[in-house]
Structures are given as C-alpha cells and as structure tokens.
Amino acid sequence: MKSSSLSYPPKSTSRRSFMTTASAAGLLLGFHLPIASAAEVNTTSGTNGAEGPFTPNAFIRIAVDGRVTLVMPQVEMGQGVYTSLPMIIAEELDVPMSSLMLQAAPPSDALYANPVFGVQATGNSNSVRAFWKPLRKAGAAARAVLVQAAARRWRVPPDTCTTSKGQVFHRVSGRSLSYGALAAEASAITPPADPPLKAVKDFKLIGRPLKRLDTPDKVNGKALYAIDIIPPGVKFATIAASPVFGGRVGRVNDRAARGMPGVNQVIVLSDLVAVVGDHFWAAKKGLDALEIVWNDGANANVNTAGIWSSARSASDRAGVVARAAGDAGKALKDGELVTARFEMPFLAHATMEPLNCTVDLKKNSCEVWVGTQVCARAQAIAAKVSGLPLDKVIVHNQLLGGGFGRRLEVDYVEKAVRVAQKVSGPVKVVWTREEDIQHDIYRPIYFDRLEATLKDGRINGWHHRITGSSVVARWLPPAYEKLGDFDAVDSAVDIPYDIPNKRIEYVRSEPPAVPTGFWRGVGPNNNVFAIESFIDELAKKADKDPFDFRLDMLGKTPRLKAALELAAQKAGWGSPLPARRGRGIAAQVAFASFIATIAEVEVGDDGEVRILRITSAVDTGIAVNPDTIVAQLQGGLIFGVTAALYGEITIDKGRVQQSNFNDYRMLRMDQCPAIDIHLIKSAEAPGGIGETGTTAAPPAVRNAIYAATGIPLRRLPIDRDILARRKQS
Amino acid sequence: MPTLTINGAKQTFEAPDDMPLLWVLRDILGMTGTKFGCGIAQCGACTVHVDGKAVRSCLLPLGAIGTKAVTTIEGIGATPIGNKLQQAWLGLEVVQCGYCQSGQIMSAAALLATTPHPDDSDIDAAMSGNICRCGTYVRIRAAIKKAAGPHNV
C-alpha cells in the first residue's frame, strides 16, 4: 500500500519509508493524505478545463494518467468505510479496486455533510446507509459522462458503449479508451443529475468480502494515526485540566519542572496546565513535577450517588411524549401491572489511541493534524480560537485509533490550539491515558421506568419513560428544536413488538458537572437493554418461553422475526443446559438493522459470569462487504460485553475515580466468548452495523444470567455480589 | 550517546537513561509503529521484543537495554514468524482500527517463537495483556492458529 507522507523530512534515517509498491494482498493502492486545502479537491461538476483532472463531483477525481482518487466523506475508525464506500463508487463507476487512491475529505459541511445529519460527521452507524444512494449516483454519473465522451469521440450512440475496469468499449468496432484518456473531454460534459443505477443482480463488487484497503499498513507499523504525525521542528506537549469538573487553575509551582532536561515551557491557562518539551517523556515528567493548586469550584461535592438521586426524582415527573398509540392509560389499569426500573452508568470511551492533536499556528495560518469524526467542526473551532478565517485553517484528518463517539467532540482540538498560541512552531499535544479517561465526554446515565400489562400472553399496555441527559440538545441544537431528543428514544419509539397501547416518554435530566456525549450504540443501547430485559420478566409473568413470547408479538416485524428464528436455531435454543448456565435473547431493530442475539453464560458460585458463546442472526439489508459486517458484529458484541461486565465511571468529590486500564477494566482475550454471526441475505437498502453489536450484547447477557440464576438484574454493570449472595440465600 | 540495536541496525541518539524505550522509538527515532496506549503496561500497545521476549516498552528504561537486540513491528515482518503472522492477519482480516495491532502481532510473534503450536490456553496467557477496544480477539486467535499451521504430532 502506497502512502504518501506529508512533505516533512524524516526525523532520522531510520524513519520508516512511506512508500511500498504492493500490499500483501496484491492490491496496488494509494493512501493520499491531503496536503493542501479544499482548493486541491475541486468539487464543481465538470468544469475543470482541458488540462485538469475530471472531477464530476466532490467524491471522484480521475487524472489524465488514469489514476482514480476517491475523496472519503466519512472517516475510517475501524468500521471499514475506507473499503465499503470505495466499493460503492467503484461498482457504479466500473473501476477496479486496485486502481484507487483514497483521500480523507477536507473540512466542508457544504460538500461532505452526512446526508442524514446535515453536518460532516461519521457516526450513528450510517456511513453506508446515508451514502449508499449519493455515492452510487456519483459513480454512475461519472461513468455516464465518460461513456458520453467516448461516444462523441467515436461518433457512435452512447448506448452502444459499455464499460469495464476503467475503460469504455465499443464492442462492435473493437475500440476502447481508458478513463484517463477521456478525462479531459469528460470534464467539459455536465454530469446527469439522476443517472440510472446498476441492478443489484449486476453487482460485481458489492456483496463480496473484498479485502480492506487500509489494513496492509496496519500490520507493519506504517499506518499513520494523528498521534504519529511529527512535523519538522515539532515540540511535544501534554496537559492537565482540573481534576474536578469545571475547576480552574489556582497557582502553579513550576520550579522543579523548569529545571528538568528536555522541558521547554510550562504554560498556565485559566483551566489547564501544559508542559512542552523535546519529547513526550520530558513533557510528562515535567507535568508530574508541577505543584498545582486547583480552585475546585462549584462541583467539588458532586458524586455519583447524588447524580442518581436527582435522576430518579426527575423521572417521577411526566416527560415529553415521544410516541403514543391506543390508550395506554386505560390498558395499564386492565390487569396486573408489572413494573421495573433499569439503571445504566456513566461510561468512558477509552479509544486505544489517546486523545491528541498537533497544531502549527502561525500569524496567518493554522495547520491541524488530528483524528476527528467531525472534520468541519475541528476546523471551525481552530478558526474560532485562533481568530483566523476558515480558509486559513487546514485540517489533515488521519486514520482514527478508535472513535466510538469520543472524536465527535472537538474539545481536544480547542485545547491544543490554545496551547499552540503560546508555543512558537508546531506543537503536538498528547493526552495521558489518565487525562483521557478523566476528561472524557461521557455516555450519560439513564434511568428507565417500564410498566406493562398482559392480555392473553401478549403485552397489552406499555409505558416506557426514559430519563437522562440530552446529548442531541448540545450536539445538534437545530435537530433538537425540530425533533426533540430523537436519539434518547431511538429503538424505544420504534419498539418492534406489536403492542396496541403504548406511551413512550423522555424526561431530560442533566447531571451536574459531568459533560455527556455520544457513546457507541447511543440511544438504542439503553433502550434495548431496558426493553429486552423487561420483556424477559414479562415472559416469566406470562409463563411463556422468552423466545415464544417474543415471536408471538413480532407479526408486524417479519425481518426481526426471521432473525430471531434463525438465531434460536443456531444457538440451540431450548436444548438442556446444566445448572447455573442459561441462554438469553436480545431482539432489536436498531440502526435500521434487524438483529437477534442469544448469549449463553455460566454463573459461578462466586457470582463470576463467564460468557461462553454469543450467536447473532442479522438482517442488515444489502451487505456491501459481508466480511466487514461480521467483523463489526464480533467487535461490537465484545464492546458491549465489556460494558456489561465492567463499564462504570463513578464520580466522587467532583472528580472521576477511574484513571487507566487498571481500574477501568477491559475484556481481554482470555474472557472472549465464541461468537457466531449469521447474515441473512436481503435486497433491502443497507442498514447500519457499527453499533449494532454493542447494543445487542448487554441485554442478551443479562437475560442469560436471568435464565441461569432467576435473578433479574436491573442495572449495569453486572453486580457479581448480587449473583453470589443470592445463590447463598 | 546511547546506542541500541533495533531491527538489526545500530542506532545512536541522545536520550536520558530513564527514558522508556517507547518514547525513544517514537519521538527520538520517529519509529511510530510501536504505540502509546496507557503508559503503565496494562494495554500492550507498546509491545516490542528484547532478545526475542515480548516486553512493554512504555516501562522499559533505555538504560536497562544495553546490547540486547530490540525488534519492533517495523522489523518483525522480516522474520519468518512475523511474516506468517502478518499474512494471517491480512488473510483473516483481523484489523479494524488497527491501533493495537502492532502490539498484538509482537506478542503473538513472541508466543510462536517459544510455542510453535499454541493451544487456546497458551494463546490466552500470551495475549491477555493486549487490549483491543475494537474487539478483534476472535480473529486474532484464529490468525495465530493459522500462522502456526497444522500440528503434526
């Protein structure tokens, strides 16, 4: 895989070469990181002039030498979009994958906004979903123009021409022309607004488990993440913000730090302290040598217990009704009312690549190297802090060492630019893991109240009240104003079961002090956990098998019904298990995918939970790259299991108590269950998959524990003491 | 001026004796294939080999290395085991975001050097120090077995 470095020279002769000519998989491909601003990526249709490359739209550039560069509107953070999105374009454009170079999109909401969000953002499992049609049309329109250009040159009707592998053919006369040879003429033709698309049956690329374009350089140390960028002359910095949320710097004694070898500067801002040095080690040692007195401020007494107490009382009041059907009030009085409350904790993101941002701030320009899920927002915040106009702020977006929603925020860019204002020359700001965990923007706590009545073994009345912070209100205010917090109620308002009388409400309750943000799985995580856990309790009340209970109510959601039946079959549902072993189901519609998951667990006498196997059956519509779908589900399930078993951020005296992987525990190889994924073939439009597994795992595991022990857990993470203690009683 | 033998080549540079090898590699020598993940040897992203043994370079001071041979992800592919692992990693499409994978491959290579046909418990023991947030453990396990090849007893 070829990857082009930015134009700085290597720091030493041992610095690895960026250029290789062939990947292990035999694909010749390029990975071109933007050097200049958006000006280099011309985006107006077909008006580049005779010399320039053919750029029919914001996503495709074809050079006269035939090189095809695709501009990626979504970022690669492990979910494989740097392969699936090129596959979509290449399919309609009819170019081989091996001819592709990729370029991360520069910052631009106008050109690269995600069609669903309206802003340039990667998240919510919708890269393929949102760009499916637009990229197909982009590829098809470009192909149509190339055909037209060839037809004109040959003076034949366009419909007598065909395309294949980057060439136009006129079979009757045996003539052919490469796209490169046609690029100049093609630039003069306006692309059609609504070109016909390939029939699904004619797909050559889509639906095949093609090898990813970005992975070869990720197994040999060559792939660059933002944390790896080293501009010439760069200084290295690390920062500490107030341990108490919202606190300010009181005073700093930096005498010891200043004397240390390699320490260049100590920067004291109102809310954070930075140490700049010749390398990260010097900066970190310098930071550790500072004596900082913080003014803790108003939040010095905030703690988790108080936050929960507020959330619980907030949930006593009626919320905004997000969805209603039938007469829930009446139905809930008809028969025995079953109730449950579910509590889900703060969670940190803990991407493997700690937060970092490199800034070269000059008088009239600002150059930023970062891994961000929101490139235009990164540019905007750098412009705001520096006071420079947008067109003087260049953002080089890199491969992300994990996003999970953390990199939907630009706080770390903002802080880096403020540090850079005090540094002469480029500065690379790298957070310690402790800073990363303690200054996260956390998945908020959620408190869910569920009530239901049954009739003839089915749910008749249903009330779901969701209480928690609104991330949407802060992150996308125009959407919140128009739609309310659609994320907080996602998968709750569209609960797949056929329930005639239901009311779903949202109560906005903001925790004091703690900043909240999107976390992989977003709203569906919390709602599916509460709903699917409650469903099992209702099944028990109805004296029905959890599988049968669900199946009977999925008449209106055949795609989920089919997934549930397949999962149950593959998991051996109903076959006998020894004591303290159980299977649990989670069935959900989330991110436009239909997935049924069955976990099999064993609960030890000490309450320790061993997850033996997870089986998922998923209908995610057309699977652009089926291997990626399987990988995303495997990974998402593990992400969800980790949260279910261990995930909890607690606050005491206004500060986060966890700090690193020793006390914010992660699932590791020796606890990883066997995972079987079954894809259901579908011709429907692609659904989302990046977060789907994360949502599915916790309720499936919780229900398996319920089956194994009879204990209905009502909060996450799983409390082993409850599981052990009750066994004894 | 300290000298280290890294991937078979001698490197001479300026750095204090207490500087962890991780930062020598990344910030002094520009060899960024070895990654920073936690700084307390809990995540394995910084794994290198010292005389063939897997070591967390974030806690290995420069002064403790001496003349021992250091191997990093940039050099492991030149070894038969490293090459086999990289091929298996790509063949099974192990990688998602990829940030942890340098450390994963280095830990796996050290395992195969001592245990050519590891069973599941060998893999658990050798690999549980390497965190993958993307959750690629299932495929890592399969790729190690694939690289190890069939075991003819």
HADDOCK unambig.tbl for C-alpha pairs under 7 A between the chains (distance, minus, plus):
assign (segid A and resid 11 and name CA) (segid B and resid 29 and name CA) 6.67 0.50 0.50
assign (segid A and resid 11 and name CA) (segid B and resid 30 and name CA) 5.89 0.50 0.50
assign (segid A and resid 12 and name CA) (segid B and resid 29 and name CA) 5.98 0.50 0.50
assign (segid A and resid 12 and name CA) (segid B and resid 30 and name CA) 6.83 0.50 0.50
assign (segid A and resid 14 and name CA) (segid B and resid 29 and name CA) 6.64 0.50 0.50
assign (segid A and resid 15 and name CA) (segid B and resid 29 and name CA) 6.54 0.50 0.50
assign (segid A and resid 15 and name CA) (segid B and resid 30 and name CA) 5.28 0.50 0.50
assign (segid A and resid 15 and name CA) (segid B and resid 31 and name CA) 5.69 0.50 0.50
assign (segid A and resid 16 and name CA) (segid B and resid 31 and name CA) 6.63 0.50 0.50
assign (segid A and resid 24 and name CA) (segid B and resid 87 and name CA) 6.87 0.50 0.50
assign (segid A and resid 77 and name CA) (segid B and resid 97 and name CA) 5.07 0.50 0.50
assign (segid A and resid 78 and name CA) (segid B and resid 96 and name CA) 3.86 0.50 0.50
assign (segid A and resid 78 and name CA) (segid B and resid 97 and name CA) 3.47 0.50 0.50
assign (segid A and resid 78 and name CA) (segid B and resid 98 and name CA) 6.97 0.50 0.50
assign (segid A and resid 79 and name CA) (segid B and resid 96 and name CA) 6.25 0.50 0.50
assign (segid A and resid 80 and name CA) (segid B and resid 96 and name CA) 6.97 0.50 0.50
assign (segid A and resid 215 and name CA) (segid B and resid 95 and name CA) 6.17 0.50 0.50
assign (segid A and resid 216 and name CA) (segid B and resid 90 and name CA) 6.74 0.50 0.50
assign (segid A and resid 218 and name CA) (segid B and resid 98 and name CA) 5.44 0.50 0.50
assign (segid A and resid 219 and name CA) (segid B and resid 86 and name CA) 6.03 0.50 0.50
assign (segid A and resid 219 and name CA) (segid B and resid 101 and name CA) 6.36 0.50 0.50
assign (segid A and resid 219 and name CA) (segid B and resid 102 and name CA) 6.21 0.50 0.50
assign (segid A and resid 220 and name CA) (segid B and resid 73 and name CA) 5.78 0.50 0.50
assign (segid A and resid 220 and name CA) (segid B and resid 74 and name CA) 5.73 0.50 0.50
assign (segid A and resid 220 and name CA) (segid B and resid 77 and name CA) 6.99 0.50 0.50
assign (segid A and resid 220 and name CA) (segid B and resid 102 and name CA) 7.00 0.50 0.50
assign (segid A and resid 221 and name CA) (segid B and resid 33 and name CA) 3.75 0.50 0.50
assign (segid A and resid 221 and name CA) (segid B and resid 34 and name CA) 6.98 0.50 0.50
assign (segid A and resid 221 and name CA) (segid B and resid 73 and name CA) 5.66 0.50 0.50
assign (segid A and resid 221 and name CA) (segid B and resid 74 and name CA) 5.56 0.50 0.50
assign (segid A and resid 221 and name CA) (segid B and resid 102 and name CA) 6.25 0.50 0.50
assign (segid A and resid 222 and name CA) (segid B and resid 33 and name CA) 6.21 0.50 0.50
assign (segid A and resid 228 and name CA) (segid B and resid 32 and name CA) 5.66 0.50 0.50
assign (segid A and resid 279 and name CA) (segid B and resid 27 and name CA) 5.74 0.50 0.50
assign (segid A and resid 280 and name CA) (segid B and resid 23 and name CA) 6.95 0.50 0.50
assign (segid A and resid 281 and name CA) (segid B and resid 19 and name CA) 6.68 0.50 0.50
assign (segid A and resid 281 and name CA) (segid B and resid 23 and name CA) 6.46 0.50 0.50
assign (segid A and resid 351 and name CA) (segid B and resid 133 and name CA) 6.59 0.50 0.50
assign (segid A and resid 352 and name CA) (segid B and resid 37 and name CA) 5.76 0.50 0.50
assign (segid A and resid 352 and name CA) (segid B and resid 99 and name CA) 6.43 0.50 0.50
assign (segid A and resid 352 and name CA) (segid B and resid 100 and name CA) 6.74 0.50 0.50
assign (segid A and resid 352 and name CA) (segid B and resid 133 and name CA) 6.31 0.50 0.50
assign (segid A and resid 353 and name CA) (segid B and resid 37 and name CA) 6.07 0.50 0.50
assign (segid A and resid 353 and name CA) (segid B and resid 99 and name CA) 6.55 0.50 0.50
assign (segid A and resid 354 and name CA) (segid B and resid 37 and name CA) 6.44 0.50 0.50
assign (segid A and resid 400 and name CA) (segid B and resid 97 and name CA) 6.62 0.50 0.50
assign (segid A and resid 401 and name CA) (segid B and resid 97 and name CA) 5.38 0.50 0.50
assign (segid A and resid 401 and name CA) (segid B and resid 98 and name CA) 6.67 0.50 0.50
assign (segid A and resid 401 and name CA) (segid B and resid 99 and name CA) 4.99 0.50 0.50
assign (segid A and resid 402 and name CA) (segid B and resid 97 and name CA) 5.82 0.50 0.50
assign (segid A and resid 433 and name CA) (segid B and resid 37 and name CA) 6.93 0.50 0.50
assign (segid A and resid 433 and name CA) (segid B and resid 38 and name CA) 5.16 0.50 0.50
assign (segid A and resid 634 and name CA) (segid B and resid 135 and name CA) 6.79 0.50 0.50
assign (segid A and resid 635 and name CA) (segid B and resid 134 and name CA) 5.23 0.50 0.50
assign (segid A and resid 635 and name CA) (segid B and resid 135 and name CA) 4.05 0.50 0.50
assign (segid A and resid 635 and name CA) (segid B and resid 136 and name CA) 5.82 0.50 0.50
assign (segid A and resid 636 and name CA) (segid B and resid 135 and name CA) 6.96 0.50 0.50
assign (segid A and resid 638 and name CA) (segid B and resid 135 and name CA) 5.33 0.50 0.50
assign (segid A and resid 639 and name CA) (segid B and resid 133 and name CA) 6.79 0.50 0.50
assign (segid A and resid 639 and name CA) (segid B and resid 134 and name CA) 6.86 0.50 0.50
assign (segid A and resid 639 and name CA) (segid B and resid 135 and name CA) 6.31 0.50 0.50
assign (segid A and resid 660 and name CA) (segid B and resid 38 and name CA) 6.78 0.50 0.50
assign (segid A and resid 661 and name CA) (segid B and resid 42 and name CA) 6.09 0.50 0.50
assign (segid A and resid 662 and name CA) (segid B and resid 42 and name CA) 6.59 0.50 0.50
assign (segid A and resid 668 and name CA) (segid B and resid 128 and name CA) 5.33 0.50 0.50
assign (segid A and resid 668 and name CA) (segid B and resid 131 and name CA) 6.00 0.50 0.50
assign (segid A and resid 669 and name CA) (segid B and resid 124 and name CA) 5.72 0.50 0.50
assign (segid A and resid 669 and name CA) (segid B and resid 127 and name CA) 6.25 0.50 0.50
assign (segid A and resid 669 and name CA) (segid B and resid 128 and name CA) 4.91 0.50 0.50
assign (segid A and resid 669 and name CA) (segid B and resid 137 and name CA) 5.74 0.50 0.50
assign (segid A and resid 670 and name CA) (segid B and resid 124 and name CA) 4.66 0.50 0.50
assign (segid A and resid 670 and name CA) (segid B and resid 128 and name CA) 5.88 0.50 0.50
assign (segid A and resid 672 and name CA) (segid B and resid 137 and name CA) 6.85 0.50 0.50
